[in-house]
């Protein structure tokens, strides 16, 4: 199996300096690529001078996560792509369980390893934890992370498991499936594009698998921190994009309930004296309505919509029923 590890980068020299050595050291059987999104720092020259084994692809523009990978992967021949953030440290034997799973479970198209917090390696990391799910209204949550509650890793999610979405922080995908799906949706730019990708794979009856024997450590917030209003904007908007394109059921009902729930979130931000995040939610909805006709056309082309959720509302489960861990849901 030919494996290509592709690290997307934009002005991340310091992150590459810190995290790239672990990838090279622990990935002897894979080819490592840097896909640079038109950085204005000296990321590319730094990698050329210090890590000559790394192959470099230079994108002409910064198209974010979605377009960045779409552009770069056109130039790479491999059986499996590993899409890896530039702020991830990998463990010694991280690749073997992944490769074995692809061989053993032939219908598995996408795999996520266990993602722990680089700053506190006993706890899961926000972006993916032990594999992701979404509720009926498109809100994401993970085994090991629901909203801002992060669980300690006590081995409770070591079992290999079918999940709904794999984190873009470290996502393995068969190259022919990536091509069959026409890659990421460029309109997402960044955030939740991996949920949309996995959802479309699921609609084609592929499996998405979590492999707990493979462990990586994610710093998180390397490009956009959790407190950045732009991240709020992209998360709320792209969630609506994904659910409009892919969700089975009464779309009008889902969107109306989302409008109410997102409105409550906007008011909550106001009470927390975070008006920029409130404005981000408003902008997210306005941009969603602007793209609504295009999204409906994409929806019509999705022939095999599947049931996509296990819980009707993670918001109710978390804030009303006080279920703060995945196993308590």
C-alpha positions as CSV (number, residue, x, y, z in Angstrom):
1,X,0.0,0.0,0.0
2,X,1.4,3.3,-1.1
3,X,0.8,5.9,1.6
4,X,1.3,9.7,1.2
5,X,1.2,11.9,4.2
6,X,0.2,15.4,3.1
7,X,0.7,18.3,5.5
8,X,-1.2,21.5,4.5
9,X,0.6,24.6,5.6
10,X,0.1,28.4,5.5
11,X,2.7,30.5,7.2
12,X,3.4,27.7,9.7
13,X,7.2,27.7,9.8
14,X,7.3,27.5,13.6
15,X,4.8,24.7,13.7
16,X,6.7,22.7,11.0
17,X,9.9,23.2,13.0
18,X,8.3,21.7,16.1
19,X,6.1,18.9,14.6
20,X,7.5,17.8,11.3
21,X,10.5,15.9,12.8
22,X,8.1,13.4,14.6
23,X,6.3,12.8,11.3
24,X,9.5,12.0,9.4
25,X,11.0,9.9,12.2
26,X,7.9,7.8,12.6
27,X,6.7,7.4,9.0
28,X,9.5,5.5,7.3
29,X,7.1,3.6,5.0
30,X,5.3,6.6,3.7
31,X,6.1,9.6,1.5
32,X,5.8,12.9,3.2
33,X,4.6,16.0,1.3
34,X,4.2,19.6,2.3
35,X,1.3,21.3,0.5
36,X,1.9,25.0,0.9
37,X,-1.0,27.4,0.6
38,X,1.0,30.4,-0.8
39,X,2.8,31.1,2.5
40,X,4.3,34.5,2.8
41,X,6.8,33.4,5.5
42,X,9.8,31.2,4.7
43,X,8.1,27.9,5.4
44,X,9.0,26.4,2.0
45,X,12.7,27.3,2.1
46,X,12.9,26.1,5.7
47,X,11.6,22.7,4.8
48,X,13.8,22.5,1.7
49,X,16.9,23.3,3.7
50,X,16.2,21.2,6.8
51,X,14.0,18.3,5.6
52,X,15.1,17.5,2.0
53,X,13.2,14.2,2.0
54,X,9.9,16.1,2.1
55,X,8.4,16.6,-1.3
56,X,6.9,20.1,-1.7
57,X,3.8,21.2,-3.6
58,X,3.2,24.9,-3.8
59,X,-0.4,26.1,-4.3
60,X,-0.7,29.3,-6.1
61,X,-3.3,30.8,-3.7
62,X,-4.5,30.2,-0.1
63,X,-7.7,28.4,-0.8
64,X,-8.1,27.3,2.8
65,X,-8.2,23.6,3.9
66,X,-10.7,22.5,1.2
67,X,-9.2,24.0,-2.0
68,X,-5.7,23.6,-0.6
69,X,-6.0,19.8,-0.4
70,X,-8.0,19.6,-3.6
71,X,-5.3,21.4,-5.5
72,X,-2.4,19.6,-3.9
73,X,-3.7,16.0,-4.1
74,X,-4.0,16.2,-7.9
75,X,-0.3,16.0,-8.0
76,X,0.2,13.0,-5.8
77,X,-0.1,9.3,-6.7
78,X,-0.8,7.0,-3.7
79,X,-3.3,4.4,-2.6
80,X,-4.1,6.3,0.6
81,X,-3.8,9.9,1.5
82,X,-3.1,11.0,5.1
83,X,-4.3,14.6,5.5
84,X,-2.3,15.9,8.5
85,X,-2.4,19.3,10.2
86,X,1.0,21.0,10.6
87,X,0.5,21.1,14.4
88,X,0.3,17.3,15.0
89,X,2.9,15.2,16.7
90,X,2.6,11.5,15.7
91,X,3.5,8.5,17.9
92,X,6.1,5.8,17.1
93,X,3.8,3.1,15.7
94,X,0.9,5.3,14.5
95,X,0.7,4.0,10.9
96,X,0.7,0.2,11.4
97,X,-2.8,-0.1,12.8
98,X,-4.2,2.2,10.1
99,X,-2.7,0.2,7.3
100,X,-3.9,-3.1,8.9
101,X,-7.4,-1.7,9.1
102,X,-7.5,-0.8,5.5
103,X,-6.4,-4.3,4.6
104,X,-8.8,-6.0,7.0
105,X,-11.9,-3.9,6.4
106,X,-12.1,-3.4,2.7
107,X,-15.2,-1.2,2.8
108,X,-13.5,1.3,5.1
109,X,-12.7,4.3,3.0
110,X,-11.8,6.8,5.8
111,X,-9.9,6.3,9.1
112,X,-9.2,8.6,12.1
113,X,-6.7,7.7,14.8
114,X,-7.1,8.6,18.5
115,X,-6.4,12.4,18.8
116,X,-5.1,13.5,22.1
117,X,-4.2,17.0,23.3
118,X,-0.6,17.9,22.7
119,X,-0.6,20.3,25.7
120,X,-2.2,17.7,28.0
121,X,-1.6,14.2,26.7
122,X,-3.8,12.5,29.1
123,X,-6.9,14.1,27.6
124,X,-8.6,14.0,24.2
125,X,-8.3,16.9,21.9
126,X,-11.2,19.1,20.8
127,X,-10.9,18.5,17.1
128,X,-11.9,14.9,16.6
129,X,-11.1,13.2,19.9
130,X,-12.1,9.5,19.4
131,X,-14.3,10.0,16.3
132,X,-17.2,12.2,15.4
133,X,-21.0,12.2,15.1
134,X,-23.6,14.9,14.4
135,X,-27.1,15.3,15.8
136,X,-30.3,15.7,13.7
137,X,-29.7,19.5,13.4
138,X,-26.1,19.2,12.3
139,X,-24.3,20.0,15.6
140,X,-21.0,17.9,15.8
141,X,-19.8,16.0,18.9
142,X,-17.2,13.3,19.5
143,X,-16.5,10.3,21.5
144,X,-14.4,12.1,24.2
145,X,-15.6,15.6,23.5
146,X,-19.1,17.2,23.7
147,X,-19.1,21.0,23.1
148,X,-16.3,22.2,25.4
149,X,-16.3,19.3,27.8
150,X,-13.1,17.2,27.1
151,X,-12.8,13.7,28.6
152,X,-9.7,12.2,30.1
153,X,-8.3,9.2,28.0
154,X,-8.7,6.2,30.3
155,X,-8.9,3.7,27.5
156,X,-12.7,4.0,27.3
157,X,-12.5,4.6,23.5
158,X,-9.7,2.3,22.5
159,X,-12.0,0.0,20.6
160,X,-12.1,0.2,16.8
161,X,-15.5,1.7,16.0
162,X,-17.7,2.9,13.1
163,X,-18.0,6.7,13.3
164,X,-19.8,9.3,11.3
165,X,-17.0,11.7,10.6
166,X,-13.2,11.7,10.9
167,X,-11.3,14.8,12.0
168,X,-9.5,16.8,9.3
169,X,-6.6,17.2,11.8
170,X,-5.6,13.7,10.9
171,X,-7.7,11.9,8.2
172,X,-6.7,8.9,6.1
173,X,-8.7,8.3,2.9
174,X,-8.4,6.0,0.0
175,X,-7.3,8.0,-3.0
176,X,-9.9,6.5,-5.4
177,X,-12.7,7.4,-2.9
178,X,-11.4,11.0,-2.6
179,X,-11.5,11.2,-6.4
180,X,-14.9,9.6,-6.6
181,X,-16.3,12.2,-4.2
182,X,-14.6,15.0,-6.2
183,X,-12.7,15.9,-3.1
184,X,-13.7,18.5,-0.6
185,X,-16.4,21.1,-1.3
186,X,-14.4,24.3,-2.1
187,X,-17.2,26.5,-0.8
188,X,-16.5,25.4,2.8
189,X,-13.0,27.0,2.8
190,X,-12.2,25.6,6.2
191,X,-13.9,23.8,9.1
192,X,-16.5,21.0,8.8
193,X,-15.5,20.2,5.2
194,X,-14.4,16.8,6.6
195,X,-17.9,16.2,7.9
196,X,-19.3,16.9,4.5
197,X,-16.7,14.6,2.9
198,X,-17.4,11.8,5.3
199,X,-21.2,12.3,4.9
200,X,-21.0,12.0,1.2
201,X,-18.8,8.8,1.5
202,X,-21.5,7.4,3.9
203,X,-24.2,8.2,1.4
204,X,-22.2,6.0,-1.1
205,X,-22.2,3.2,1.6
206,X,-18.5,3.5,2.5
207,X,-17.5,3.1,6.1
208,X,-15.7,5.6,8.3
209,X,-13.6,4.0,11.0
210,X,-11.9,5.1,14.2
211,X,-8.7,3.2,15.2
212,X,-7.8,3.7,18.8
213,X,-4.5,1.8,18.5
214,X,-3.1,4.7,16.5
215,X,-2.3,7.8,18.5
216,X,-1.5,11.4,17.5
217,X,-1.2,14.6,19.6
218,X,-2.8,17.8,18.2
219,X,-1.9,21.3,19.4
220,X,-5.1,22.8,17.9
221,X,-5.8,26.4,17.0
222,X,-2.6,26.6,14.9
223,X,-4.4,28.7,12.2
224,X,-7.6,29.9,13.9
225,X,-8.0,29.7,17.7
226,X,-11.3,28.6,19.3
227,X,-11.8,32.2,20.4
228,X,-11.6,33.6,16.8
229,X,-14.9,35.0,15.5
230,X,-14.0,33.8,12.0
231,X,-14.0,30.2,13.3
232,X,-17.5,30.7,14.8
233,X,-18.6,32.0,11.4
234,X,-17.2,29.1,9.5
235,X,-18.5,26.5,11.9
236,X,-22.1,27.8,12.0
237,X,-22.2,28.4,8.2
238,X,-20.6,25.2,7.1
239,X,-22.8,23.1,9.4
240,X,-25.8,24.5,7.6
241,X,-24.1,23.9,4.3
242,X,-23.5,20.2,5.1
243,X,-26.9,19.5,6.4
244,X,-28.7,21.2,3.5
245,X,-26.7,19.2,1.0
246,X,-26.8,15.8,2.7
247,X,-29.5,15.4,5.3
248,X,-32.3,13.0,5.0
249,X,-35.8,14.2,6.1
250,X,-37.7,17.4,6.3
251,X,-35.1,20.1,5.5
252,X,-37.4,23.0,6.2
253,X,-38.1,21.8,9.8
254,X,-34.4,21.2,10.4
255,X,-33.5,24.7,9.2
256,X,-36.2,26.4,11.3
257,X,-35.1,24.6,14.5
258,X,-31.4,25.5,13.6
259,X,-32.4,29.2,13.3
260,X,-33.9,29.1,16.8
261,X,-31.0,27.2,18.3
262,X,-28.4,29.3,16.6
263,X,-30.3,32.4,17.8
264,X,-30.0,31.2,21.4
265,X,-26.3,30.7,20.9
266,X,-26.0,34.2,19.6
267,X,-27.8,35.6,22.6
268,X,-25.5,33.5,24.9
269,X,-22.5,35.1,23.3
270,X,-24.0,38.5,24.0
271,X,-24.4,37.7,27.7
272,X,-20.7,36.5,27.7
273,X,-19.8,39.9,26.3
274,X,-18.6,38.4,23.0
275,X,-20.5,40.5,20.5
276,X,-18.2,39.6,17.6
277,X,-19.3,36.0,17.9
278,X,-22.9,37.0,17.9
279,X,-22.3,39.0,14.7
280,X,-20.4,35.9,13.2
281,X,-23.5,33.8,13.7
282,X,-25.7,36.4,12.0
283,X,-23.2,36.6,9.1
284,X,-23.1,32.8,8.8
285,X,-26.9,32.6,8.4
286,X,-26.9,35.5,5.8
287,X,-24.2,33.8,3.8
288,X,-26.1,30.5,4.0
289,X,-29.2,32.0,2.6
290,X,-27.2,33.6,-0.2
291,X,-25.9,30.1,-1.1
292,X,-29.2,28.3,-0.5
293,X,-30.2,27.7,-4.1
294,X,-26.9,26.3,-5.0
295,X,-27.0,24.0,-1.9
296,X,-30.5,22.8,-2.9
297,X,-29.1,21.8,-6.4
298,X,-26.4,19.8,-4.7
299,X,-29.0,18.2,-2.5
300,X,-31.0,17.1,-5.5
301,X,-28.0,15.3,-6.9
302,X,-27.5,13.3,-3.7
303,X,-29.5,10.2,-4.4
304,X,-28.9,7.9,-1.4
305,X,-29.4,10.0,1.7
306,X,-29.0,7.9,4.9
307,X,-30.0,8.3,8.5
308,X,-27.1,10.4,9.8
309,X,-27.7,10.9,13.5
310,X,-28.0,8.8,16.7
311,X,-29.2,11.6,18.9
312,X,-32.0,14.1,18.0
313,X,-30.4,17.0,19.8
314,X,-27.0,17.1,21.4
315,X,-27.9,20.6,22.6
316,X,-30.8,19.2,24.7
317,X,-28.7,16.3,25.9
318,X,-25.8,18.5,27.0
319,X,-27.4,21.7,28.3
320,X,-30.8,20.4,29.5
321,X,-30.2,16.7,30.5
322,X,-26.6,17.5,31.6
323,X,-25.1,14.5,29.8
324,X,-21.5,15.6,29.5
325,X,-19.7,12.4,28.3
326,X,-20.4,10.4,25.2
327,X,-21.2,7.2,27.1
328,X,-23.8,9.1,29.1
329,X,-25.8,10.0,26.1
